[in-house]
Amino acid sequence: MAEAQEFMRKVAARFRRIARRSAIRAWSRANRAVVARRRRFPVLRRLVDPELLRLETLAPRREVTVYRGRQVISTFSERATPWHLSAVAADHVVRALDQAGVEYFATHAPYTRVSRWAVRRKDLPALVKVLKDELGELGFYYALEGIERGSQLVLRGLTSRELEAVRSFTLFQYVRCSETGRLFGPPEGCDVAVWDEDEDGNLRSPDRDSIIQQIGAASAPELVERPRWDGRLERRLAASEHDAFSIEFPVDAVYLWVDDSDPRWREKREAVRLSLGMEPSPASTDESVAAHRFRDRGELRASMRSLEMYAPWIRNIYLVTDEQRPDWLDSEHGRVQVVDHRDIFADPRVLPSYNSHAISSQIHRIPGLADHYLLMNDDVMFNRPVTPYSFFTSTGQLRVNFSRSRRPDIPRESQTSLELARSNSAALLERDHGHRASSLFGHVPVPQSKDVALELEQRYGEEIRRTVASPFRAETDVVINSWLHLYTALFTGRAVRANIRFGYFNIGNTAVRQKMDRLEFVRKFQVICLNDVPPPGGEQEADPEWLAHWLQRVYPIRAPFEIEDEGPVARGA
């Protein structure tokens, strides 16, 4: 009997959830219809909040819209990205705090996207008044934690009950990206944590999210300033500096890039092939010289845009090339530094090189490169906000992501040049560490550490020199930056396994392209890799322009280091 009652209770709860979701969807559809047709049918204006209509008229780039079923006021922005919107919200709140004369300090870790400020409860009424005066007309909202009313206009203030009960709240604007059409809301705001005094006068955090959760009453908090991810200074507790779980070191990004459409580069490559007695590239079927490995269809530009959108905390971006430069890159801007192969190869006599194993083995020699950096392929894109904590631990360990695939255990004569290089590397690792390296790595930005790179240079000097001496991939190559670097770090305690959510897409497959056209599916991944594999059996590629248009659709926001033009992401278009 008890089991039957429990079963019926679960069934009833499930039906209530379904009914609630259905009601929310119906209400949302009705609200969207009202908002969309109110200008055509003025009578519908009666169903729109008058305060929202008034705010809409205060600025030309505002609209009444619907967010999760509710009517809200939103602002249009050309630069609506998660990190930028959170920074703008934080700047507005800091100005309000300063104007109110309220003492505050940051309680979030360095390189955190959403700022979290601590204030005393006794200062809350003064802060709420200033927020209403300064941010109310800008269309800011409160999202109150633990209070059912949810988001509400800052203009309407907080009730006395809310002032007494609220533990923390988010301040944010609804912002519509004019490039992508996406509507951003509470996740791109700024948090305020309300600290209470106990009977002894100690300040206590409302939760466990703060680096420091209690401050003694004996003395006033000692405050210092530190740079935010974008260089702006933020006030924090001196005692929170050098926390064991905080990343305080810079991280750079390094891209390896080549443009196969450059006739001068192609001629130079063919001259090297002929001097080695190799057949011309068009007749070759070896994967090391297949045309699809080199062609540029706008991936680099889109990848760098994705970095600015979702990982702008990267300190410097280095672009390693062979006497090339993208025609859309502003060389005067300084955010992207172009590094020629001649500047980093220990032995320039081996140049030119078309061997990615060789080129990547030299990147730790880039002048000024941070001790921690990400090695980027141009077909890898950031797709959701990430932080340095996604790729490194606070002590500098690398966070290594593996795929579900494993290195094939097949005879060497059946292996490709890439598989042979992996096998060579795995043999060295097993010899030196006693462990078999079998799992392949995820197609994500590859975390690197200079101390590991320098150690590999000493330990495997002969193998690396042999790899660097080969201008094209060879059977004797080793894979330095992924297999030797990451597995050595793992085997020696300088790396840990990670599980970033990434998606791998073979864009030569028509079915995969159809799936990618559903952006809601793609957006669930933090990182994506667009592998430009040609159709099987020598078939003609369907819609060669698809990738360029897809990249423009997903990453349309121009980076600050791009030369202004009207073309899409694709080079020269």
Summary of the structure (lengths in Angstrom):
residues: 573
radius of gyration: 27.7
end to end distance: 71.4
largest distance: 86.3
contacts: 1740
relative contact order: 0.09
helix: 39%
strand: 21%
